[in-house]
Amino acid sequence: MDNPQQRDLVTQLYEHVKSIPTISSGSFIASSSWMNDSLNTSSIELSCSYSDYQNDKMINILKQYHVFLNHSGISSDQAVVSSVFPSIVPSEIHASSISPSGQRKALFKCISQDGKPNAQTGALDYQIEIYANQLLQTRVLVKDVHGKLFTDETFARVSWSTDENKILYVAELKQEIVKPYWEKPKPSGSDNNGSSSSSVQSNFEFKYDYERKEDWGEQILLKNPHLYELDIKAKQVTHIDLIPNNVSAGSPIYLKNSNQFVYVGYDKPVRKLGLKYCMQRDAKLFYCDRQKVDQIAKQFRGVRRPVFSPCGTKLAFLAYGNDVNYHNSTSKLVTLNWNESKTDYQVIVDIVQKVSVSKEVELMQVFPGLYTAELPLNCWSADSRYIIVNSIWRSVTSMLLIDTSKTSENVKRVLGNAGSYDSIIFLNQDASKKKILFYQTTPTSPYQIYVADINYENGELSNLRLLEDGLQTLEDSLVENASLRDKIKEVAWKVLHIPVEKESNVFMDGILYVPKTPKGFLGATTSSEEKKHSLIAFPHGGPHSAFITTFSSQSIFYALCGYAVLFINYRGSVGFGQEFAGCLPGVIGDLDVKDCHTAIQYVMDHNVLEVDPQSISALGGSHGGFLAAHLIGQYPDLFKCSIMRNPVINLSTIYGESDIPDWCYCESLGNEYYDEAYATKDMVMKMYEQSPISHVNKVTAAVMLLVGEVDRRVPKEQPREFYHALKFLGKSKDVKMLVYPENDHPIAKPNAEFDSMVSSILFLYAHAK
């Protein structure tokens, strides 16, 4: 039954929680010369975003700080000066980039009417503006040259030449106009009746208007990324037309000589498979000297984000294991000595197969391998020896310092020690490469942004200056006359190392959030017994991903509403060594489900938390939804409620619907399996048996399904199949399905995300309290 007062309080609470900005990026920018020389000043620009759920859009903002370092006349609390108000980035700005020196800034402004592409060619008109010394230096009109600018994490990159007079970027290739039948030109040589000789006809290429064009799947709906170059002095943009037609190009990077560059290329197979969250794709490294294009580093697979050292003699890049076909795992860090042969490479950080420890206390001391999607553009030290990068280390994001002069014992956690579970995230460094910008975050602290001097030889930081504490943004946020900032601080959290079945020296992790009282921030009763906690078991999606100890507005929201939440990094998660991730393909629906059950029992049996056994719920999205559906089917007496976002329900049907059919083969049948043509009867039977749909007749828990209507990864037919089965069987206490138009896999549009979270809490209050 709807409780209007409770609904309004939950809405008000989430509105305040979502007001905390999310950090997107940060850069050092050039200050006035007198400030640099006399006051040792750093100027910093921070890019953040937050949700405007009422207008259903994301708002991007810029904050600026001036930091005074090593100046005796200024006290520490006066060392940071920030702008009073942030600057709102207009929606027509599709991308921006600050040059390596911090002296110039490029803005890519869409000027097409209503921001819509040409209906026939897909072209978008842009104006690229270059700013320097607080003035507009150059404005370049880019009209009918290319389609939409790529801004994704796979293809997109803006690269400045060494002299900062040229820029490489990635945009959609303008398409050829295909006219309707009644306007199609006649083949040359035809008579008035349209007839022609067979020889003339054979040279005429006919194009169907609505022929399918392959894209790159979920959230990358553009089809044909190409490279374009802006010449700032000439005020001209040109298309780099040397790229082979069978390659989609991205991540360009100039050499010191701007007539040469390197880029990553993805082959265009018979069927394009989705790229989002899938780093195992066959990405290759190419070198272009304006005359020809050559593939380099041919022995490496899944190449990503090449970056040249300051001296220009080393090229660093990430690569994937050659024998791994699942979507995410350990990366290699490779450097290529840049000489004429371009074959002299070193694997600086190799695959870590297994993390071996004799006791639990050693877990955070042993490097588990490199788990990162990219190398930051500004990751090298000034002497071209060290690289700084963010990587998942079990359930923590760590800022790592890597010595490229060695190939072993060369990785160090910056600001990390064996007992620390705070996540430290590198953002950028200044032009001198002596100062770095980073932030520290935990489940109860959104961000603490710092600038500091770095000693690359020992990894030590000095002269730390705190720019901003994210919780301060909630200083005046009151819900029911209580300080939201104080209530967030009251939520306890810990990382649990949980032994997996039958193996005492192998541990999975759980990140446990515990509210101060079971009643929660809103005073709503969330447990049938006053002292016991309602528990949410929350496995992550993927399955080869991980929950980490960063702040999440959604996660803290559950805790503030009175629920203890156990985020489970089961076997198959990344950040724990290759074997830990690689043991899951072929046994999903069994091993991962048992691990989740083991984690729940661990919390209940080891006095970690006093749990109300009548108020346990299973939540999850994507593969996490797959596990939530399995849990309520395989352990029906344990769970009272389940909420699933775009869950995988039936492997035997999704392989023909998803943008990543290879995921179904690999995860169900094993790492080496993928038949692009079709699945055999035996394969389909095994997929069905591993699916939650095979246990649907045992489900009694109340179920809410959250569905993105245009999800390409897990199409809406999957949750719909579960919904109709539950409705028909009639055993569940309640079955609801919320469908969000124009939302894809994450259900991330502000209005839909807000509605889904408030609806989830209200559903939990109704069925698990």
N, C-alpha and C positions, 0 to 999 in steps of 0.2 A: 504494500500500500504506500502511495506517495506521501511523503512528509514534507510539505512546503518549506517549513522552517529549516529542517535538516538539509534540504536541497540548496536553499539559499546560502547556508553557512558553508557547505562544501564548495559551492561556486565561488564564494568570496575568498575562501582559503586558497583555491587553486589560482585564482586571478592574481593574488599577491605573490604566490610562489613563482608563477610564470613571468613576473615582472623583473626577475633577476636576469640580466643579459648573459648571453653565451659568447665566449671569446672565439673569434674567427681567426684572427692573425694579428701580428704586431710588427712594427718596423721602426728602426732608427731613422730620423730625418735630419737634414742639415740644419744647424742653428746659425745664428749670426756669428760672424768670426770673432767679434769681441767677447761674446759669451763663452765660446769655446776656449779662447786663449787665456782669459783672465779668471774664469770661474770653473773651468773643467766641467762643462755642462753637456748633458745628453738630452736631446729632444726626441720624443717617442710618440708614434701614432698607433693607436690600438683600434682595431676593427671589431665591433661586437654586433650582435643581433638579438632581437626579442620578438615574440609573437604578438601581433595585433589581431586577436581572435575576432573582434567585432567587425573589422573590415576584411578579415580572412587573408591577411598578407603578413610577410615578415618585414620588419623594420630594421634596416641596417644603419648603424651609427658609428661615428668616429670620435674618439677621445684623444686629446693631446696632453702630454706631460712634459715638463722641463725639470730635469733632475740635476742637482748641484752635488758634485762629488769632491771629497778631499778639500773642502774650503773651511778654514777654521772659524771664519766669521759667521757661519750659518749653522744653527742647531739642527739636530737630526729630524725634528718634527717640522722644520721649515725647509728641508732639503728637496721636497717635491712640490712643484707648483702645477696645478692642473686647471684646465679650462672649466669654468663654472657650468656651462651647458655643452652637451655633446652636439655634434653636427649630424643632421639626418642626411643620409645618402639618398638622393632621388632615385626612384625606381627605374628611370631610364638609363642609369649607370649600370651596365652589365658587368663591367670588370674594371679594376684599377691596379696599378703597379708602381711601386717606388723603385727608382734605379738603385744599383748597388752602392753608389756613392751617397745616396740620400739627397742628392741635389735636384733630381727631377721626379715628376710624378705624371703618369699617363692615365687618362680617363677614357674609357670606351663607352660613348654615349649613343644609345639607339635613338634615331630621329625619324624612323618610319612611322607613319600615321597609326596611332593606337598601338604601337609596338608590334604590329603584325607583319609577317613577311609577304612579299609579292605572291599572289595566289598562284601564278603560273611558274615562276622561277624559284620561289623560296628565298629570294634575296631580301636581306634587311639592310637598310641604310644606316650607317654609323657616322659619328663625328668623333675623331680621336683628338683629344686636347692634351697638350704637353705644358705642364706648369713648372716654373723655376723662379726662385727668388720672390715667391708670393705673387707672381704675375703669370698670366697666360702667355706662354712663349710662342706656341704654334697651334693652329687648328687645321686639321686635315679632314676633308669631306670624303667619305668612303661610300660612294653611291653605286648601287647595282654591281658590286664586286663579288660579294660572297653572302652566304646565309648567316644564320645565327652564330654568335660567338660561343665557343665551347667553354664552359665554366665548371665542368665536372672534375673529379680527382683522377680520372684515367687518362684523358687526352690533354686537358687544358694546361697551358703554361705560357707565361709571358717572359721572354728572354731578351735582355738588353745586350747590345754589343759592347765591347770594351770601352769604346769612346762615347757610348751612350747616345749615339746618333741614329741607331737602327733598333728595331724591335721585331722579333719573331713571335707570332701567335697562331692560334688554331681556330678555324671557323669552318662551318658547313659549306661544301662546294655548291655553287649556284647550279641549279638544275636546268636541263634543256627543256624548252617549251614543247609540250605535246598537244597538238590541236585536235579538236573533235573531228569525227569522220567528215562532216560536211564542209570543214575548212581545210582538210588535209590537202597539201599540194599534189598535183598529178606528177607521176614520174616523168622525167625529161624524156622526150622522144615519143610520147603518147599522142595519138590522134585526137580529134575532137570528141570521139566517143569514149575516150579513156583507154582504148586498147593500145597495146604496144607489142613489140617483138619480145620474145623470151629472153634475148640477150640483154635488152634494156631492163626488163623486169627483174632479172637476177641481181642487178646492181642497186635496186631500190630497197632500202631498209625500212620495213613497216614497224611502227611502234604502237602497241596497245595502250590506251589511255589509262587503264586501271590495273596494269600489271603490278604484282606485288614487288615492293622494294624492301629488302632486308635492312633492319636497323640493328642496333647493338643491345636491344632488350630493355629490361626494367630500368627506368629513369635515365636511359641514354637513347632517346627516341630519334635523335639525329642519325643520319645514315652514312655520311661521307665526309669525315673530318680531313681537312687539308691545311697546309701551312701557308701563311701569308706574312709578308714583310713590309713594315712601315719604314720608309726613309724619311726621317724627320726634316732634314735640310731640303730635300727635294719635294716634300709635302706630297708623297705618293705612296700608295699601297699596291704591291704586286703579288700575284699568285706564284708560288714556287711550283712550277709545273713539271719538275723532274721526278716527282714521286710516282712510283709504279702504280698502275691502275688497280692492281689487286691488293693494295696495301692501304690501310687507314692509318694516318700519321698523327703523332702527338708528342708531347713532352720535348719540344725542340730546345737545344742549348747551343749557343755560339761557341766557337773556339776563340782564342785571342785574336786570330785573323777572322774578321767578320765575314769574309768571303766563304767561310767554311762553317758547317754546323753538323750536329749529330741529332738524331731523333729516334723515337721508338715507333715501330710499325707493327700493326696487327694484320695478319693475312686475312683475306676475305674468302672463307671457305664456302662450300656448297650451301651450308646453313650457318648464318652468324649466330653464335651462342652468346647469351647475356654476359656482359663484362662486370656489372656492378657486383661488388663483394667477391669477385672471382679472379684471383691473381694467378691461376694456373694456366691461363690462356697463352697461346703460342705467340708471345710478343718478341720481336727481334730488334736488334740495334743496327742503325744505318748511319753511314757517313756520306755527306754531300759536299763537293767542292765547287759547285755551280756548273760543272761540266758533266758529271755522272754521279750515280748513287751506288755505293757498295755496302753490302752487309758485312758487319764486323762482329767479333765475339760470337761466332756461329755455334760454338759448343755450349752456349748458355741458353736456357729457356726461361720464359716468363720474365724477361728483362724489364726493369722499371726505373724511371727517374734518374737518368744520367746527369752527373754534375762534374764539371772540370775543376781541378785544383787552381788556386790563385796563380801558381807558376805556369799553368797551362800544360804541364807535362804528364799529368795523371787524370784519367777519367774514372770516376767511381760510379757504380751502379748496383742495383739489387737484382738478384736472380732467384729463380725457383728451382727446387729439386727436380731433376730430370725424370725420376721414377714416381712422382707424386701427381695424381690426377684429381684429388679432392680440392675444394675451392680455396682453402687457405691453410698455410702451414709455415714452417720455418724458412727464412730467407737466407741467402748467401750475400755477403758484401764483397764485391769484386773491384779491384783496381786494374786498369789497363794503362801500361806505359805508352804514352802517345809518341810513337815514332813512325817511321815509314812503313814498317811491316804491320803495325797495329795488331800484333799477335802475342805480345809479351804481357801476360796478365798474371795476377796473383789473387787467390781467394783469401781475403783478409779475415773474414769471419765465416766459418763453414757451418754446415748443418750440425746441430747438437742432437744426436739420436736419443739419448736417455739421460735423465737427471738422476744420478745415483747418490743416495744419502743413507747413512746408517741410523740417523735419528731425526726427528721432526725439526729440531732447532736449526738444522743445517739447510733447510729448504730454501730460505731466502739468500743464502750465501753462494749458491751454485748457479752459474750463468746457464739459463735454459735454452739459449739460442736467440736469434734475432727475429723479432716479430713486428714488422712495421710495413706500412703501405708505401712509404716514400722516403727519399732523402731530401731534407730541406735544401732549397736553392743555395742558401748561405751557410752550409754545414762545415766547410773546411776551416782549419786554423790558418793563420797568416803564413806559417812556414810550410804549408802543404803536407803536414805530417799527420795531423789529427782530424777526425770527423766526429761531429756531435749529432746525435740522432735520438728520437724517442722510440721506445720499444716496450712491449708488454713483457713483464717479468712476473710470472704466475698471475696474481690478481691485481697487479700494480702497473701503472705506466711509469717507466723510469727514463730519465735523461742519461744517455750513455755517452761516454767518451771513449773513442776507439783509436788506438795507435796503429796507423797503417804501415809503420816500419816493421811490425811484427805480424806473425800469423798465428800466434797462440798467446794465451794469458795477456791479451791486449784490450780487454773490455773492463771499464770501470763505471760504476754508478755514481753520478754526481749528486751530492746531497742525499745519498741513500746509504743506509746501513742495514744490517741483518734484522734489526728490530723495527724498522720503519715501514709502515704500510701507506704512507702518504704518496700520492702520485705527483711527480714533478715533470712538467711539460715545457720543453724548449720552444721558443717562438722565433728568435732571430738574434743576430749579433750586429755590432756596428761596423762601419767601413774599415776601421783599424783592426777589427777582429780581436779587440781586447775586452770588450764589454758584451755581456749577453742579456737578453730579455727572456724571462721565463715566468711560469706561474705554478703555484702549489695548490693542490685541491684534494679534498677528502669527501666522503659521503655527506658530511655536515658543514662543509666550507666550500662555497662555489669557486672562489679563486682568491689567491693572494698574489698579486703581480709584483715581480721584483726586477730590478736591474742591478747588475753586479759586475765587478771585474773578475776575469777568469784566468787562472794559471793552467795552461793546457798540459804542462809537464806532470803536474800532480793532481789535476782536477779540482783544486781548491778554489773557492769563491771568496772574495773579500769586498769590502765597501758595499754591502747589500743595502739597497734602498727600497722600501715598500711603496709602490705606487698607489695601490688601491686594494682594499679588502672587500670582496663581493658581498659579504653579509651587511656591510654598512649601507648598501642600497636599500635594505629593509629597515633602516633605523626608525622610520616613522610608520611602519606597517603594523597596524593593529587589527586583529580579528577577535571579536568578542572582548575588546578592551585588553587583550593580551598581546605582548610583543612577539611577533612571528620570529624575529631574529633570536630571541631568547629560547623560544620553543624548539627551533631547529637545533640549537646548541645542546638541548637536553636529550636529543635522540642519541642513544648509545649505538656504537657499531664496532664490529670486530671481524677479523678474518680467521676463519676456522680451517685448520688443516685436517681433513677427514680421511682416515684410512679407507681404501676401496676394499671390496670383498676379497678375502683370503690373501691379501698382500699387505702386510704391515708396514713395509717400507715404501709403498706407493701411496701418495696422498692426492686427493682432489681438494678443491677449496670451496668454501661457502662464505659469502659476505653477508653477515647477519645485521639487520637493523632492528633495534629494539626501542619502542617509544617509552617515555618515562612511566606512563601508566597505561594499563590496558584500555582505559576509557578514551584515550586519545586527546588530541588538542581541542576537539570540538565538544568534548564531554559526552559524546555518544557512546553507548555501551557496545563494545565489540566483542564481548566474551560473556558466555552464560555464567561463568564464575568470576567474581570480582578480581581475584588476584592472578588469574591465568590469562595468557595472551592468545589471541587469535593469530594463527600463523598462515602466511602466504608462502608457498613453495614456488620459486620462479626460476626455471631453467632458461638459459639464453638460446637464441636462434643460431642458425648456421648450418650444421652444428659446430663448425670449426671457427669459433669466435670465443669471446670471453667477457665476463663481467669484470670491471676494474673499479678501483677505489676512487673514482672521480665523482663529482657532484652531479646528480640527476634530479631535475625537478619532479619527474614522475615517481622516482624511487622514494624521495623524501616525503612526497605527498601521501603515499600509503602509510608511512610511519606516523606522520602528523595526524592522520585519521584514526590511529589507534592500532594498526596492524604491525606485528613483527613480520619482517620479510627476510626470507633466506634465498639469496641469489646464488645459484648452483653452477660451479664450473666443473662439470662432469668429465669423464674420460671422452676425448674428442676435442676438448678445448685447446686453444693455442696458448702459448706462454709457458708450457710445462715440458717441452722437449718433443721431438718428432714422434717418438714411439707413443707418447701419451695421446697425441692427436690422431696418429695413424692406426690405432687399434680399433677404432670405431667402424670404418667402412666395412660393410658386409654383415654387421650385427646391430644396426640401428633398430629401435623398437624393442630391444632386449637389454644390451649392456648399458646404454644411456638411461633407460627407464629404471633399471636396478640401481644405478648410481644415485639417481634422484631420490629413490625410496630410502636408500642407505643414508643419505644426507639428512633426510627428515627424521629418521629413526635416531641418528646420532644426536641431533639437537634434543630430542625428547628423552633419550636414555642416559645422557651424560651430564645431566643437570646444567646444561648450557642455558636453558630457558624453561620456565614453567608454562607448558603449552596446554591449552584447552583442547582435548582430543575431539571434541564435538564441533570445533570451529577451525578446520584446516581446509585451505583452498589451494588450487593449482592454477597458476597463471603463466602465460607465455605467448610469444609471437613467432610465426613462421615455424622453424624446427622446434622452438620452445613451445609453440602451440601444439605441434605434433606430440611432444612429450607430455604436455598437460592433458591432452585427449587420451593418451595411453595410460597415464596415471589413474585417471578417474574410471577407465575401463578395466585395468588390471588390478587396481586396489579400490574397488567401489565403496568399501566400508570405511575407508580412511578419509574421504573427501566429501565435503558438503557443497562445494561450489567450485566452478571453474570459469575463467574468462580467457578467451583465446583470440589473438589478432591474426587474421589471415593464416590459419593453421593448415599444415599438410595433413590431409585426412586419408587419402587413398593413393598410395604410390603406383598402383596398377593403372590408374587413370591420369594422374598428373604428368606422367612422362610424355604424353602426347599433347599437353596443354601449356606447359611451362616454357619460359625462354631458356631454361637450362636443363634439357632432358638428360644430359650427361650426369647431372647431380643424382638423379633417381637411380641410374645404373650403378654409379660408383658407390653411393652410400648404401644401397640395398644389396648389390651383388658383390661388391669389393672394388678395391682401388683400380684394378686393371680393366674393368669391364666398361665398355661403351660401344654399342652398335647403333650407328647413326640412322640406319634404315628402319629397323623395327625390333620389337621385343618378342621372343618366342613364348609359347604357352607356359613353359616351365618358369621362365623369368617372371611372367605376369603373376603366376601363382605365388611365387616367393614374395614378390612385392606386396601382394594383397595380405599375405600372412603377417608381414612386418608392419602393417598399417593399423592405425587406431580404429578404422572402420570394422576391422575383424573382431573388436571387443565392444562394439557399440551396444549390443543387446544386454550388457551388464551395467551400463551407466545409470546411476540414480541421482547423481549430483545435479544441482541447478547449473545451467550452462548459458553463458552469453558469448556470442560470436561477433567480433568486430571485423567488418569486411570493407576493404578498399575496392571499389567497383572496377577500377582500371588496373588492378594488380596484374603485372605480367609474370611475376615470379611464382606466386601461388594464386592462380586465377580463382575468381569468386565461386566457381563451380565446386571447389573443394569444401569450403565451409558450408555451402548450400547442401551438399550431399549429407553431411553430418546433421545439419539442422532438420532436414526432412526425415532422416532415419530416427532421430530422437523423438520428433513429433509423432511419428507413426507408432513407435514402440510405447510411448506414453509412460515410461518409468521415471523420467527425470522430474524433479520437483517443479522446475520452470525452465523454459527454453526461449531465449530471445536472440534475434539476429539484427544487428544495426549495420546498415549499408551506407557507405559514405561516397557519394558521387565525386568523380574527378580526383579521387585519392588512390595512390598506388600502394606498394607493399608496406611502407612504414606508417601509413595514415598520418601524414605529417603536416597537412595543410592546417593552419592555426585553428580554424573553426572546428574542423573534424577532430583534431587532436584534443582540443579542450572538451568537446562533447563526449568523446570516448572515455576520457579520464574521469569526468564527473559521473557519467553513467556507470562506469565500473565500480566506483566507490559506493554508489547508491545500491547497486546490485549486490555487492558484498554485504552491505548493512542489512539488506533484506534476507540474505540466505546464510551468512556466516558470521553470526554475532552471538 
